[in-house]
Amino acid sequence: QVQLVESGGDLVQAGDSLRLSCVASGFIFDSSGMSWVRRTPEKGQEWLASISPPGDDANYAASVKGRFTISRDNNENTLYLQMNNLTPEDTARYYCSDEHGRRGQGTQVTVSS
């Protein structure tokens, strides 16, 4: 079955960087557009970034453009999110999602001021 396993979340300070990973299985990864979203109780779900199946095209939400970079390694069935210059407003649970909206359990990112 489809599995998406996110990792890399941590407690960091404002200005720090983190790289999240998402290992996919159970579907043809290199044929699927992939996305990162995040969720907080206060704001609900927010789409952050999407990447095309070959990885040659990406789009970003205005809130993260220029700070976050989405990438993928189709040989390793892995999706990444490089997050730089983190702020407390980036505190959330982060999920990867395939083009059908399926997602994993998420990984928690907490940014202290």
N, C-alpha and C positions, 0 to 999 in steps of 0.2 A: 504494500500500500504506500501511498504518498507519505513521505516524512520530510519535514523541514526542521532542522535543529539549529537554533541560534545560540551563539556564545560570544563572549568578549565584553559583556557588560561589567561595570565596576563602579565603585565610588571614587570620584575624582574631584579635583578642584577646578574652579573657573579658569579658563585658559588652557587647560590640558587637552590632550588628544586621546582618542580611543579608536580601535578598529574592531568592528563587529564582523562576525562570520556567520554564514548560514550554509550548512551542508544539506544537500538535497538528495533524495532517493525516491524510487518508486515511479518515476516518470522520466520522460526524455528531456533532461535539463536543458540541453543546448538548442532545443526547439521552443523554449518557453521564455517570453518576456518575464522579468522578475522585478519586484519592487521591495522597498522598505517603507514601513509605516510605523508610527508610534502611537501610544495610547496613554492618556492620563485620566484620572477620575474627573478632573476639572474641565478639561478641554475635549475629552473623547478621543476619537481616532483622527490622526493627521497623516495624510500621504506625504512622504518625504522625497522619494526619488524612484525612477524606473529606468531599466536598461533593456535594450533590445536583445534578442537571442544570441547574436554573435558578439555582442558587447561593443558595437561601434556607434551606438547612439544612446544618449542618456538625457533625462529631463529631471529637473529639480523644483521643489517648492521654493518660493521666494524666501521663506524663513531660514533655509539652509544653503541656498545657492552661494557658492564661493567658500563655504566652510566644510561642506560634506562632499564626498566623492563616492559614487557607487561604481563597483567593478565586479567582474566575474572571472572565474577560471573554469572553463567548460571541461577541461581535462580532469579536474578534481571535483566537478559538480558542486562548486562552492561560490557563493555570492558574498561580497564584502561591502562594508560601509565604513569608509575612513571619515572620522569626525574630528575636526580641528577647531581650536578656539571655542571650546564648549562653554556654555553659560548655564546658570541655574534653570533657565527656561527650557533647556534641553532635557531636563530630568523627566524620564518616562520609561515605559516598557517598550522595547523595540522588537518588531516582528518583520521577518521576511515573508513575502507572499508571492505565489506564482500567478500566472495570468488568469487563473480561475478563482482567485481570491483565497486559496487555501494558504494557511500559515501555520507556523509552529507555536511553541509555548512562549516564545519571547525571551528576551534577556534584559535585565534591569540596568539602566544607566541613571546614576544619581550624581548631580554636579553641585558641589557646595560652593558657596560664595566666599 
